[in-house]
Every structure is written in structure tokens, then in C-alpha cells.
Amino acid sequence: MQSMANNTVSLSILLNKLGCPASVTPCTREHIKQLKLRDEIAAFKRHQSQKLDKLSGKSGLNKRFLACTFDNYYTRLAGQVKAVDIAQEYVRRFVELASLGKGFLFTGTPGTGKNHIASAIANELIAKHHSVMLMSVMDLFARARESYGYNHLTEGHLLSEFLEPDLLIIDEIGLQRGSRDELLWFTRILDKRLYANKPTGFVTNLDQKALQQLLGERAYQRLQDAVSVMVKFDWQSYRGKKRTTCDLRGK
């Protein structure tokens, strides 16, 4: 303590010799510690903000769906309220469910808000610093076909790419051609994520029977193994009845 006091006196004498105003006093160790802590907190916040921006940029969500939240989802019917409750519960339990590789399945006709709820899940998880990728099944297969050419994208590298996000959401299942090759890729990607305990979400306009016919028994069984909840969006389309900040396409 005596040494610190002597140092403070010495600094005061030096400041006086330099002609500094009397109001200028040396910083105490505690003040320096507080300034350092403030800078560290600011740097951490910048890092978190940059990380969040990066996650959002890689999510596959366009600007329209980045605005989708649970709060701005149009709920008028009991089924809509239940869908939001289930999706929010999935987000709350994501760490637990993700450790088991469990995702979700949204089925139903166009215009019922499946994409909105899936995007709201993605946005909530991204805000919690989980990596999420949402892509249409056609974009997924287009990416897979890139490995057929003479380039550096191997099948192994591509499968690792699909394995990377904490949550992969595959949209528009049912728009694919239904070829054997597509079915093989779908099953391989799903198997890889299941074995790695990485959850996958599925969004489709097909009902369960049509989805089973499209995928075949084995792939459909794997899909069932991969989901913890299934929500059937069985109400009428509200396309054109109400617009939110998401400017819904009504999926």
C-alpha cells in the first residue's frame, strides 16, 4: 500500500512538472481495471454481433424470412396457436433434442404458414448462436449434382457440408422429380445426420401418405426416426387475408 501511495505521489509530481491542470489526476489501478473490463466487454459484443451476422448470412434465409418470428405469425385458430407452442418448445429444448438428432416435420397445404414457423425457429436458434441452414430440396439436389462434374467437390466433401449446420431444414419436399438418384442422396444425407446426432427439419405440402409414397418405405422410416414432433397445418390458406412483415409466400 505504501508503494502504491508513493507511486501516486510521484506521478502527481511529474504531472505538475509537465504543467498539467490540477484537475488531472493519475488513474488508479482500479480505474485501469474497469477501463480494461469495459474494452473487453465491448470487444466480446462486437465478436458476438459479427458471429450472429455470419450465421444469418449462411442460413439460406432470404431477407423476407429473416423477419419471421413467432410473434408476427398470424394466429386465429387453435391449430395455429398449437403450432407456435410446439415450435417454441422445440427451440427451448433444442440442445436436448439436438443431442438426440431429433428434428421436426411440418406438413400441410400451401398458404398455412409452414415456412413462417420454420423460419421463426431458424431465427430464434441463430439468435442463440446455433448454426442453421434452410434450403429447398431442389437446391439440395442441385448442389449434390455438382459433385458429378470434374471439379474438386467430392461426394465426401459434399456430405460433410450437409453435416455442418446444427440444424438443417429441408423445404419443399415433394417438388423433386422422385428419381432413384435423388432418393439415394436424400437417404444418405439423412443417415449421415442421424448417425452424427444432428437434427433435421422437414417442410412439405404433402400429407403423410403422399410423402411415404414419394420417399419409399426405408427413407420414410428414416425420416420418422429423425423427428421428435410432427405438426399438421390443416387449416385453410390465409394467403392474401393478412400480411406480416415476412410478406409470406404462404408455405
Residue pairs with C-beta under 8 A, 6 or more apart in sequence:
4 29
8 26
8 28
11 26
12 25
12 26
15 24
15 25
15 26
27 35
48 129
51 129
52 126
52 127
52 129
55 126
55 129
55 130
55 131
55 132
56 66
56 126
58 131
58 133
59 66
59 122
59 126
59 132
59 133
59 134
60 133
60 134
60 135
60 139
61 119
61 122
61 123
61 134
64 246
64 247
64 249
65 115
65 116
65 119
65 122
65 134
65 246
66 119
66 123
67 244
67 245
67 246
68 115
68 116
68 119
68 120
68 123
68 244
68 245
68 246
69 120
69 123
69 124
70 84
70 87
70 88
70 117
70 120
70 124
72 244
72 245
72 246
73 80
73 84
73 113
73 116
73 117
73 120
73 244
74 80
74 113
74 238
74 241
74 242
74 244
75 81
75 84
76 238
77 235
79 233
79 234
79 235
80 113
80 235
82 231
83 113
83 117
83 231
83 233
84 117
86 229
86 231
87 104
87 117
87 120
87 121
87 231
88 124
90 97
90 104
90 121
90 228
90 229
91 121
91 124
91 125
91 128
94 125
94 128
94 130
94 167
94 199
97 103
97 199
97 228
98 166
98 167
98 197
98 198
98 199
99 197
100 197
100 228
101 193
101 194
101 196
101 197
101 198
101 199
101 226
102 199
102 226
102 227
102 228
103 167
103 169
103 199
103 200
103 201
103 202
103 226
103 227
103 228
104 121
104 201
104 202
104 227
104 228
104 229
104 230
104 231
105 201
105 202
105 204
105 223
105 227
105 229
105 230
105 231
106 114
106 117
106 118
106 201
106 202
106 203
106 204
106 230
106 231
106 233
107 114
107 204
107 205
107 206
107 207
107 208
107 211
107 230
107 231
107 232
107 233
108 114
108 205
108 231
108 232
108 233
108 234
109 205
109 233
109 234
109 237
110 205
110 237
110 239
110 250
110 251
111 236
111 237
111 238
111 239
111 250
111 251
112 233
112 234
112 235
112 236
112 237
112 238
112 250
112 251
113 233
113 238
113 248
113 250
113 251
114 203
114 205
114 233
114 251
115 171
115 203
115 248
115 249
115 250
115 251
116 244
116 246
116 248
116 251
117 231
118 134
118 169
118 171
118 201
118 203
119 134
119 246
121 132
121 167
121 169
121 201
122 132
122 134
122 167
122 169
125 132
125 166
125 167
126 132
130 166
130 167
131 164
131 165
131 166
131 167
132 165
132 166
132 167
132 168
132 169
133 164
133 165
133 167
133 168
133 169
134 169
134 171
135 143
135 168
135 169
135 170
135 171
136 170
136 171
136 172
136 175
137 170
137 171
137 172
137 173
137 174
137 175
137 176
137 186
138 172
138 175
138 176
140 162
140 170
140 185
140 186
140 189
141 176
141 182
141 185
143 158
143 161
144 158
144 185
146 153
146 158
147 153
147 154
147 155
147 157
147 158
159 188
159 189
159 192
162 168
162 189
162 192
162 193
163 192
163 193
163 196
163 198
165 198
166 198
166 199
167 198
167 199
167 200
167 201
168 189
168 193
168 198
168 199
168 200
168 201
169 200
169 201
169 202
169 203
170 200
170 201
170 202
170 203
171 203
171 251
172 203
172 204
172 205
172 251
173 202
173 203
173 204
173 206
173 211
173 214
174 204
174 205
174 206
174 210
174 211
174 214
176 182
178 214
183 215
183 216
183 219
186 215
186 219
187 218
187 219
187 222
190 200
190 219
190 222
190 223
190 226
191 222
192 198
193 199
193 200
193 226
194 222
194 225
194 226
199 226
200 226
200 227
201 227
202 223
202 226
202 227
203 251
204 211
205 251
206 214
207 232
208 230
211 220
211 223
212 220
215 223
237 250
238 250
239 248
239 249
239 250
